[in-house]
Amino acid sequence: MRKVQLKYATSATLCFIAAAIIVLAGIRAWVTGEPHSTAGADLFQKKGCTQCHFTDSRETKVGPGLKGLFNREKLPESGRPVTRENVRRQLIDPYENMPVFKDKLTKAQQEAIIDYLNTL
């Protein structure tokens, strides 16, 4: 009887530890923004943004390079201040030659891309 109780106690403890690790990993990812920025990087690739923009340079490809975008004072083409709202505005109502992504990205996808751009 004692072995069975010990077995259940050990199993319960291991389950608790596993659950705690999963929860803590989720909290860490939420705090650091990893899932969103990863989703944003995937969207950036899938929506064709990499065809026109470098992410590891400020050099112009077709559009401006986006490295360090959120460390800049102004957006490269429009000269608007670098804010989340102005980057979102660039996605849905772009300045000059950039294609419009208003109907191609949900609000959550816009946020994911902006989060990703903030990591460059």
Backbone as CSV, one residue per row, in Angstrom:
resi,resn,N_x,N_y,N_z,CA_x,CA_y,CA_z,C_x,C_y,C_z
1,MET,0.821,-1.193,0.000,0.000,0.000,0.000,0.868,1.262,0.000
2,ARG,1.932,1.244,0.781,2.809,2.405,0.882,3.502,2.676,-0.459
3,LYS,3.897,1.605,-1.201,4.540,1.763,-2.497,3.595,2.423,-3.495
4,VAL,2.325,2.056,-3.448,1.336,2.633,-4.350,1.170,4.116,-4.058
5,GLN,1.098,4.483,-2.781,0.962,5.888,-2.401,2.188,6.689,-2.844
6,LEU,3.355,6.091,-2.656,4.585,6.753,-3.062,4.625,6.930,-4.584
7,LYS,4.163,5.929,-5.301,4.119,5.981,-6.759,3.199,7.107,-7.235
8,TYR,2.018,7.226,-6.617,1.083,8.298,-6.976,1.645,9.666,-6.609
9,ALA,2.284,9.769,-5.464,2.869,11.040,-5.038,3.979,11.455,-5.995
10,THR,4.794,10.511,-6.410,5.876,10.802,-7.350,5.310,11.227,-8.699
11,SER,4.304,10.509,-9.177,3.671,10.849,-10.457,3.042,12.234,-10.399
12,ALA,2.358,12.519,-9.309,1.721,13.826,-9.151,2.767,14.938,-9.117
13,THR,3.865,14.712,-8.445,4.934,15.707,-8.365,5.541,15.949,-9.739
14,LEU,5.802,14.885,-10.476,6.366,15.031,-11.819,5.404,15.764,-12.746
15,CYS,4.121,15.462,-12.651,3.117,16.167,-13.460,3.080,17.646,-13.106
16,PHE,3.158,17.954,-11.825,3.155,19.339,-11.372,4.382,20.079,-11.914
17,ILE,5.543,19.441,-11.843,6.771,20.064,-12.334,6.687,20.296,-13.839
18,ALA,6.187,19.311,-14.583,6.045,19.459,-16.034,5.092,20.604,-16.373
19,ALA,3.971,20.674,-15.660,3.005,21.752,-15.897,3.625,23.109,-15.574
20,ALA,4.385,23.180,-14.495,5.031,24.439,-14.113,6.023,24.882,-15.180
21,ILE,6.776,23.945,-15.726,7.743,24.278,-16.778,7.022,24.819,-18.007
22,ILE,5.927,24.180,-18.386,5.153,24.634,-19.551,4.595,26.033,-19.317
23,VAL,4.031,26.261,-18.144,3.467,27.574,-17.816,4.557,28.641,-17.802
24,LEU,5.690,28.342,-17.179,6.778,29.321,-17.116,7.343,29.621,-18.499
25,ALA,7.429,28.617,-19.350,7.895,28.842,-20.722,6.915,29.739,-21.470
26,GLY,5.624,29.509,-21.255,4.610,30.350,-21.883,4.686,31.788,-21.401
27,ILE,4.894,31.970,-20.107,5.016,33.326,-19.547,6.254,34.012,-20.116
28,ARG,7.362,33.294,-20.172,8.590,33.866,-20.721,8.378,34.292,-22.172
29,ALA,7.750,33.432,-22.959,7.500,33.755,-24.362,6.580,34.966,-24.483
30,TRP,5.572,35.045,-23.617,4.637,36.174,-23.655,5.363,37.467,-23.294
31,VAL,6.196,37.427,-22.257,6.903,38.623,-21.808,7.900,39.097,-22.858
32,THR,8.620,38.174,-23.481,9.636,38.560,-24.455,9.069,38.791,-25.835
33,GLY,7.806,38.392,-26.056,7.180,38.599,-27.353,7.630,37.607,-28.408
34,GLU,8.277,36.536,-28.011,8.805,35.589,-28.981,7.755,35.017,-29.924
35,PRO,6.616,34.521,-29.435,5.681,33.931,-30.390,5.185,34.944,-31.410
36,HIS,4.908,36.171,-30.944,4.404,37.191,-31.852,5.464,37.596,-32.870
37,SER,6.689,37.779,-32.398,7.728,38.184,-33.339,8.059,37.061,-34.307
38,THR,7.961,35.810,-33.846,8.172,34.679,-34.746,7.055,34.629,-35.773
39,ALA,5.828,34.815,-35.327,4.690,34.850,-36.256,4.856,36.018,-37.223
40,GLY,5.321,37.141,-36.726,5.541,38.309,-37.569,6.615,38.072,-38.613
41,ALA,7.684,37.380,-38.226,8.749,37.056,-39.174,8.214,36.140,-40.274
42,ASP,7.399,35.174,-39.888,6.794,34.273,-40.876,5.882,35.047,-41.827
43,LEU,5.053,35.920,-41.273,4.158,36.729,-42.107,4.948,37.648,-43.033
44,PHE,5.991,38.252,-42.502,6.839,39.150,-43.287,7.369,38.419,-44.514
45,GLN,7.741,37.175,-44.321,8.235,36.348,-45.429,7.088,35.968,-46.366
46,LYS,5.990,35.445,-45.805,4.881,34.928,-46.622,4.162,36.007,-47.420
47,LYS,4.086,37.198,-46.881,3.389,38.285,-47.576,4.280,38.989,-48.592
48,GLY,5.513,38.525,-48.732,6.395,39.058,-49.767,7.176,40.291,-49.380
49,CYS,7.175,40.657,-48.126,7.868,41.872,-47.696,9.378,41.795,-47.959
50,THR,9.921,40.562,-47.874,11.361,40.396,-48.083,11.771,40.618,-49.535
51,GLN,10.811,40.643,-50.431,11.144,40.934,-51.834,11.582,42.386,-52.004
52,CYS,11.090,43.246,-51.125,11.384,44.676,-51.250,12.241,45.244,-50.121
53,HIS,12.271,44.573,-48.968,12.956,45.131,-47.800,14.001,44.184,-47.234
54,PHE,15.179,44.739,-46.940,16.175,44.015,-46.153,15.780,44.135,-44.683
55,THR,16.009,43.092,-43.917,15.766,43.168,-42.470,17.071,43.243,-41.699
56,ASP,18.183,42.970,-42.362,19.482,42.965,-41.694,20.369,44.124,-42.136
57,SER,19.753,45.114,-42.790,20.502,46.248,-43.319,19.570,47.450,-43.449
58,ARG,20.166,48.621,-43.510,19.396,49.839,-43.777,19.442,50.208,-45.256
59,GLU,20.169,49.420,-46.029,20.290,49.696,-47.455,18.964,49.479,-48.167
60,THR,18.770,50.226,-49.240,17.554,50.099,-50.038,17.649,48.876,-50.934
61,LYS,16.592,48.118,-50.972,16.451,46.997,-51.907,15.547,47.534,-53.006
62,VAL,14.253,47.457,-52.824,13.270,48.193,-53.617,12.720,49.284,-52.702
63,GLY,12.397,48.856,-51.471,12.013,49.775,-50.405,13.163,49.864,-49.419
64,PRO,13.030,50.697,-48.418,14.125,50.901,-47.475,14.424,49.662,-46.631
65,GLY,15.693,49.518,-46.257,16.076,48.488,-45.302,15.490,48.816,-43.937
66,LEU,15.103,47.792,-43.204,14.345,48.011,-41.966,15.111,47.691,-40.682
67,LYS,16.403,47.393,-40.806,17.181,47.101,-39.615,17.165,48.315,-38.675
68,GLY,16.875,48.055,-37.409,16.868,49.127,-36.416,15.753,50.139,-36.603
69,LEU,14.676,49.737,-37.270,13.597,50.679,-37.575,13.102,51.421,-36.338
70,PHE,12.839,50.696,-35.261,12.274,51.332,-34.076,13.317,52.082,-33.243
71,ASN,14.568,52.056,-33.685,15.608,52.861,-33.031,15.811,54.191,-33.754
72,ARG,15.113,54.358,-34.854,15.242,55.587,-35.634,14.249,56.631,-35.141
73,GLU,14.516,57.853,-35.507,13.624,58.940,-35.143,12.438,59.030,-36.110
74,LYS,12.724,58.801,-37.408,11.687,58.943,-38.435,11.661,57.725,-39.357
75,LEU,10.478,57.457,-39.902,10.346,56.388,-40.897,11.111,56.798,-42.151
76,PRO,11.751,55.838,-42.826,12.662,56.167,-43.922,12.067,56.971,-45.072
77,GLU,10.916,56.633,-45.577,10.388,57.314,-46.762,9.465,58.479,-46.422
78,SER,8.550,58.238,-45.505,7.539,59.263,-45.212,8.060,60.362,-44.298
79,GLY,9.070,60.051,-43.501,9.577,61.028,-42.549,8.706,61.174,-41.315
80,ARG,7.657,60.350,-41.225,6.809,60.368,-40.026,7.596,59.819,-38.844
81,PRO,7.247,60.241,-37.634,7.917,59.671,-36.455,7.708,58.151,-36.398
82,VAL,8.707,57.440,-35.894,8.598,55.988,-35.782,7.775,55.658,-34.541
83,THR,6.527,55.282,-34.785,5.622,54.813,-33.739,4.908,53.585,-34.272
84,ARG,4.349,52.806,-33.359,3.580,51.634,-33.791,2.445,52.065,-34.723
85,GLU,1.785,53.155,-34.383,0.652,53.620,-35.179,1.095,54.041,-36.580
86,ASN,2.232,54.721,-36.689,2.710,55.134,-38.007,3.194,53.953,-38.848
87,VAL,3.754,52.942,-38.208,4.138,51.741,-38.957,2.877,51.019,-39.427
88,ARG,1.869,50.936,-38.556,0.584,50.334,-38.952,-0.023,51.119,-40.110
89,ARG,0.035,52.434,-40.022,-0.491,53.296,-41.084,0.220,53.020,-42.409
90,GLN,1.528,52.789,-42.331,2.297,52.478,-43.537,1.826,51.164,-44.161
91,LEU,1.398,50.212,-43.336,0.898,48.935,-43.853,-0.462,49.081,-44.535
92,ILE,-1.352,49.890,-43.930,-2.724,49.948,-44.446,-2.980,51.116,-45.406
93,ASP,-2.188,52.165,-45.299,-2.321,53.329,-46.184,-0.916,53.840,-46.485
94,PRO,-0.176,53.095,-47.305,1.250,53.371,-47.465,1.574,54.680,-48.166
95,TYR,2.744,55.162,-47.810,3.325,56.339,-48.440,3.982,55.900,-49.746
96,GLU,3.649,56.532,-50.820,4.205,56.333,-52.157,4.030,54.924,-52.709
97,ASN,5.103,54.208,-53.034,5.035,53.037,-53.901,4.783,51.691,-53.212
98,MET,4.697,51.658,-51.936,4.486,50.390,-51.244,3.071,49.883,-51.503
99,PRO,2.905,48.562,-51.712,1.546,48.035,-51.901,0.712,48.154,-50.630
100,VAL,-0.585,48.210,-50.805,-1.520,48.329,-49.683,-1.776,46.939,-49.098
101,PHE,-1.688,46.836,-47.775,-1.939,45.566,-47.094,-3.183,45.622,-46.207
102,LYS,-3.992,46.652,-46.390,-5.175,46.846,-45.557,-6.078,45.619,-45.541
103,ASP,-6.400,45.080,-46.698,-7.300,43.930,-46.780,-6.557,42.602,-46.810
104,LYS,-5.231,42.647,-46.702,-4.421,41.429,-46.761,-3.909,40.992,-45.400
105,LEU,-4.072,41.855,-44.379,-3.591,41.544,-43.030,-4.680,41.849,-42.012
106,THR,-4.921,40.909,-41.124,-5.827,41.183,-40.005,-5.111,42.103,-39.026
107,LYS,-5.853,42.649,-38.085,-5.226,43.498,-37.057,-4.176,42.720,-36.279
108,ALA,-4.477,41.456,-35.965,-3.516,40.618,-35.234,-2.254,40.397,-36.067
109,GLN,-2.414,40.207,-37.367,-1.250,40.033,-38.241,-0.440,41.329,-38.346
110,GLN,-1.134,42.456,-38.392,-0.436,43.744,-38.392,0.402,43.884,-37.132
111,GLU,-0.195,43.552,-35.994,0.517,43.638,-34.717,1.719,42.709,-34.693
112,ALA,1.545,41.506,-35.238,2.654,40.536,-35.269,3.807,41.076,-36.114
113,ILE,3.505,41.662,-37.245,4.563,42.227,-38.105,5.233,43.417,-37.422
114,ILE,4.447,44.262,-36.785,5.025,45.409,-36.074,5.908,44.930,-34.930
115,ASP,5.464,43.906,-34.208,6.298,43.329,-33.146,7.612,42.799,-33.719
116,TYR,7.520,42.130,-34.866,8.730,41.614,-35.512,9.656,42.767,-35.911
117,LEU,9.110,43.786,-36.544,9.936,44.920,-36.959,10.621,45.579,-35.763
118,ASN,9.972,45.534,-34.639,10.535,46.110,-33.415,11.733,45.317,-32.903
119,THR,11.907,44.081,-33.379,13.049,43.266,-32.946,14.269,43.428,-33.857
120,LEU,14.081,44.090,-34.983,15.203,44.187,-35.944,16.268,45.160,-35.490
